[in-house]
Amino acid sequence: MSIRQLKPPVAPSIGFRIIATIALLTCSVTAWAQPALQTVSLEQLLARAARHPEAMIAGADIEIASGAVVAADRAPLPAVSASIGSVDLQNGIGPGSWVGGKRLDKALGVDWVWERGDKRLHRTRQAERSLDAAAFDRGDVLLARRIAISAAFWELLAAQDREVDSSIMLRSAEQMANASRQRLEKGDISEQEAARVFIETERTRSDYTALRGARHLAAESLAQTAALATDRIEAQAGWPELPAAIRLNQVQQSGQGSPYALMSARELDELLNNRADVRAARSRLEAARAALDLARALQVPDSCARLAGCHIGTVRLPGIATDEAPGATSNHDRAHPPVPNRPPSARFAQNSAGRTVQTRHH
């Protein structure tokens, strides 16, 4: 191939340059518009533990249990019953008021129930123990949430420290690589030694990139654990003093081997008994015992009182038609007048032989 056959490189078109410029400007504006990292402290995050969805659900369970206690500590309400019967399908219900004019049998009753066997007491005790269990469950949820927030916070702080250390090492490696490059140009070192420095610099840069990604993951984990709206956060710098570690070292140096060796069995029992999950389990046990007592109390019959009133309307016998005006007296009624001082049942039997049954009030 001759020199004449070589073609000069083609310059990029104007449209490509415009698109590339717009893309670079967009990236720079996006990077500039990102909000700064928000510094959060452990106290602020622990205060947000009660607003976590799991803690809010546990709080709703407490409200439900409180309503159950209010409902359980109540006597049965009186039951009101009403009924309508003996509807005349052929002639209808007739005119008049619903109280005494309609041809309907109406009944109204009120029932009172008096519970026996301390049913209300056992029912209320069961609901109260369930309320205590719900409260202890919420305390257990809050404790677990605070522990998770604390662990995520310290993990983010450690990731930040590792990233800072890695950035310092990367800056030092880059300075060494620049010095090695200058020495290589002047001939002070060989290419092999310069390549070794360059490889170590790239390895340090790779470690810095990995640690930076780990810090982003730690920040996102803390945001999810504490139910934060954004993950652009950083932990407040500063590690607390740990007197427990000193005590642990003293125990290990004494040869006892366990930090709990300095505690008595009674103190250990108190710690275990004061755990929220243990107290919740005991409350559920008491609620189960109350439920058993309530089941036994249900074998005792309750006392019931009923107050009822009824009104029997005028009933037309089926299959018998009449053209008599309302209020008229039939021939049968004239032939068989009602006998005075006779029981209502006898008078009803007598009137049922005719066409109309007179209205009776009970």
Secondary structure, DSSP 8 states (H G I E B T S, - for coil): --TTT--------HHHHHHHHHHHHHHHHHHHHS---EEE-HHHHHHTGGGSHHHHHHHHHHHHHHHHHHHHSS----EEEEEEE---TTT-S-SS-TTTTSS-EEEEEEEEEE--SSHHHHHHHHHHHHHHHHHHHHHHHHHHHHHHHHHHHHHHHHHHHHHHHHHHHHHHHHHHHHHHHHHHHHTSS-HHHHHHHHHHHHHHHHHHHHHHHHHHHHHHHHHHHTT-S-S-EEE-S-----HHHHHHHHHHHHT---GGGGS-HHHHHHHHHT-HHHHHHHHHHHHHHHHHHHHHHTTS--EEEEEEEEEE---B-TT------TT---HHHHHS---TT--HHHHHHHHTTSSB---EE-
